[in-house]
């Protein structure tokens, strides 16, 4: 798939220093006056070099973001996984329609009859049902919601 | 619960921190509050779990984790919590949840995300999960992602 190819070529674009940065900075970024300088020091980098590398990795989309990861449930909001069975011929058009909703935080194509899987993030719990109704109206397709009933483990850190 | 100022900080940082030497000063200037207050509020949101962590959010594809399998299992209700905790402790499982079945289309109630550098690696992980679930598991499947269609994360409206 196109984006997989594009992403795997990025793999080569990350050098050893980039990987050390990604591994070291997946959490614990300092809340100090000059946090980049503080974070750069143990990596043996200057503040300017760290900033330049973060900028480059964001531009190349090796990083999707650099900043706080919010847990919307703690703010009274909701994250809900949802899926649709999209006819292949309409896939790209439907993906565009679904992605246009700001409530859609992530969206993945997967190999299954349920071939589109997305995460809805809303600030109020009732926002989920509302977003689902609007997505169903916009696409003419049923949305199956899979709210989590229990979280056993979440750890999004990966070794670079 | 976050208040109005916290909410402003969330809106200002949900796409990322400013990439400048003094990012909290930059945020403070934009929000019209002091940098000390920005830092104190971020620290409190970290303490309460409103912020999971602050740092780099990698694109796992770019790190070489190009095989991304959502493994799903139909596990006996009376054993799922015990087994879910066990599966969640496996090193290659990055997320593990209990979710509702959607019969007849969807019989699976345990979701375990397995990231690997190759599909073979993911399949190896799924075989281990299958074995641990044992007789409590009636069926399973692995849904590989073939395209990221969107990955922006949370966006609350200003």
Interface residues (C-beta under 8 A of the other chain):
Chain A: X1 X2 X3 X4 X7 X8 X10 X11 X13 X14 X21 X22 X25 X26 X27 X28 X29 X31 X32 X33 X34 X35 X36 X37 X47 X51 X54 X55 X57 X58 X60 X61 X62 X63 X64 X65 X66 X67 X68 X69 X70 X71 X72 X74 X75 X76 X77 X81 X85 X95 X98 X99 X102 X104 X105 X106 X107 X108 X109 X110 X111 X112 X113 X114 X116 X117 X118 X121 X123 X144 X146 X147 X148 X149 X150 X151 X152 X153 X154 X155 X156 X158 X159 X160
Chain B: X1 X2 X10 X13 X14 X15 X16 X17 X19 X20 X21 X22 X23 X24 X25 X35 X39 X42 X43 X45 X46 X48 X49 X50 X51 X52 X53 X54 X55 X56 X57 X58 X59 X60 X61 X62 X63 X64 X65 X66 X68 X70 X81 X84 X85 X87 X88 X89 X93 X94 X95 X96 X97 X98 X99 X100 X102 X105 X106 X111 X115 X141 X143 X144 X145 X146 X147 X148 X149 X150 X151 X152 X153 X154 X155 X156 X157
